[in-house]
Amino acid sequence: MHIGIIGAIENEISPLLKVMNDVKIEKRAMLNFHVGKYRDVEVVALFCGVCKVNAAIAAQILIDKYCVTHIIVAGVAGAIDEKLHIYDTVISSDVVYHDVAEGILTEYHPWIKSIFFAADEGMLDGITKANQDDDSVLVGRIATGESFITQDGREEIIEKCNPQCVDMETASVAHVCYVNSVPFVAIRSMSDTPHESGNDAFEKYCLGAAEKSVKVLLRYMDSI
């Protein structure tokens, strides 16, 4: 297994980089790819920058240049489900764009049957089992769009796709993985919720949420 791991910002990847071995940094498309190992697992990790295009660039390079066999998005997200708390973690059952018209994906390339990109069942099962003793880890839908969601727009997103949480990158990585037939899953920990929302909450909890998502990731990698 050769795993590509993508975070949007440095905080989302730095906890992983601290425990990787034999790391060398390679620069491509203005991005720093950290090539190394975690235990005996080959890993290429990077933070790609915020938003969909940046994440898609990173994912395609991981596939084309580093020949990764699996891709994982790790990092933070904003909770949509009111039952979620700060630092709760969602493993993606599937992901969806909340700001793309449905016909764009079903009537044009890649002609998918629905607007939802399903996570790889084997990876989903492995992460779930590795974290089965942690009640704050659950499986659910993640939605992606180009704006930071506070209270505005929340109801429209719920009506369209009813996700557990939202972010700004995951669906684009899933999209790239789908067209390349590369197994994919996402791990997102909550940095803000309907009860604690906005940039202040994000700034307050971002690092802790990032550390939690990497902890969930490493439990999985320890089990491989």
N, C-alpha and C positions, 0 to 999 in steps of 0.2 A: 504494500500500500504506500502510495506517494501522495501526501495530502497538501493541498494548497489552502491556506487560511487567510481570509481577508477581513480586515477591520476598516472602518471608515476613517478613524482618527487615531493618533498615536497612543492615546490612553487605552484603546481597545486591544492593542497588540503588545504593548510593553510588558504586561505580566507574563505573556507567553515567551517573549524573547529572553527574559531573565532565566528561564529554565531550559532553553535550547542549548545544544552542544554543537561544536565544530561549525560555528556560524560564519559565513562569508556574505558580504553584501554586494549585490549586483544592481546596477542602475539601468532601467529601461523605461522609456516613455516618461521620464521625470519622476519615476517611482523607485523606491529602494526595496529590492527583493532580498529577504533574509533567508539564505539557503543553508539548511543544517539538519539536525536531528533532535527529536525528543525521545529519549531512550533509544530504541532501535527503529523508530519510525522516521522515515524521510519526510521533511517538512520544508515548504517554502511559504513564508509568512510576510505580509506587508500591510501597511495602512494605505488606502487608495485615495483618500480625499472624499468629501461628502458629495452625495447625489449619484444618480443612476449611471450617467455616462462614465464617470471616473471608476465606478465599481465594475462596469462592463469591460472597460479597458484592462483592468487588472485581471479579471477572470479569463479573458481571451489570451493574455500573455502567459498566464499560468498553464493554460492548456497547450498553447502552441510552442512556447519556448522551454517550458520546464516539464512538460509531459506528465503533469499530475494526473492521478487516477481518480481522485476525489477532491471536492471542494467544500469547505465549511466557512460560512460567514459567522463571525463571533463579534459580540459587542452589545450595545445598549439599544433600547427602544422605548417608545412612549406607550403606556398602557391605554387601551380603549375599553377593555372589559373592566367594569367598576370593582370586580372582585379581586383584581390583581393589586399587589402591594409593591412598594419600592423593593428592589432586588429580587422579586419573583422572576423566574426565568421561563421563557417559552421556547420550546424546541418546535421547529416548524413542521406541521403536518402537510401544509401547502402554503404557497405564497401567491400574492396577487397584486397587480397595480391598482391603486384606488383612483388614479388620475388619468387612466388611459381608456378610451372608448372600447367596448368589448369587441366590436367588429375589426379593430386594428389587428388583433391577434388571431381571430378565428377565420376571417375572410382573406387575410393576407399572410405573408410569411410571419411566423412558422406554421400557420394553419392548424393551430391546436384545437382540440375538441371543446375545450372550455377555457375560461380565463384564468384558471388556477394551475400553477406549476406544482406538482406533487413532489415532496421530498423523497429521497431514496429510502425504501422500506428497510433495507439492511442497516443503514446508518442510523435511521430514526430508532429502530429497535435497539441497536447497540448503545446509543446515548441514553435512551430511556432506562434500560437495564442497569447501566453503570451509575445512574443517579436515582435508582428506585427507593433509596432510603432518605431522600431529600424531598420533603413535602412541598418545598417552594419551587420545584421544577415540574412543569406540565407541558403537555403537547397541545398545540393550537395553531390557528391561522395567523400569518403575518401579512400585513398590507404595506405597500411601498408607494410613496409619492414624493414630489419635489418640494414640499413645504413642511416646515416644522408645525406640528399640530398642537394647539393649546385647547381651547374650548370651541373656537370657530371651526366649522367643518366636521366636527366629530359625528354629528347625527347623520350627515350625508354618507360618511364612510361606513357607518354601521348599517345603514339602509342598503348600500351597494354590496358590501361583502362581509360584514359582521366579523371582523377580525378580533383577535385577542389584543394585538398591539400593532403599532405602525413604526416604520422607519423610512429611510431615504435611499436605501441601496439593495435590499435583499432580492426583490423580484427581478431586478436587472441581472444579478448574478445567476439566479435560477433560470432566467431566459437564456443566457449564454450557455449554461450547462445543458439545458434541454436540447438546443440545436447541435451541440457537440456530443451528446449522449454520455455526459460525465455525471456520475452520481453526486448529489448535492443535498445539504441540509444546513439549517441556520440555528444558531443559539443566541437568543437575545434576552438580556436582563433589563428590568425596568428601572429607568432613571427618572421617570415622572409618571404620574397617574392622573385620573380625573380629579382626585382629591388634592394632589400636590402637582400642579402643572406649571408650564411656562419655563422660560430660560433660567430663572432663579433655581427652580427645582433641578433642572438638568445640570447646572453648574455644581450644585451641592452634592448630587448623588452620582454623577457620571463616573468618576473613578471607581467608586465602590461597586457600581453595577458592572463596569468593565471587568473588574477583578472577579466578580461572581461568574460571569459568562465564561471566563478562562478556566475557572475552577471546575465548572461543569464539563468543559471541553477536555480538560486533563484527566478527569475521571474516566472519560471515554477512551482517551488515548492510552491510559494505563491498562485498560482492559483488552486492548487489541493484541 
